Amino acid sequence: MNADVTPPLFDDLDQLRTFKNAAVALRIPYFKIQRAARVGIIPTYSLLNKRRYVKLRDILNLMSAA
């Protein structure tokens, strides 16, 4: 048995996700993520294009602070 015990490079909560993917994962309406990102409440990330991404950890931190 050769079990891989190395920790993952990124936690699942730190992976970049599209707004729709994050909404499905957290079971919250898509427009709420979109609105929070537009207003600047949650940080967004962009990689060489115009598509914006979010991290689940950022959204969960915002929800727990409220």
Sequence and secondary structure as in RCSB ss.txt:
>XXXX:A:sequence
MNADVTPPLFDDLDQLRTFKNAAVALRIPYFKIQRAARVGIIPTYSLLNKRRYVKLRDILNLMSAA
>XXXX:A:secstr
        SS GGGSEE HHHHHHHHT  HHHHHHHHHHTSS  EE SSS EEEEHHHHHHHHHH 
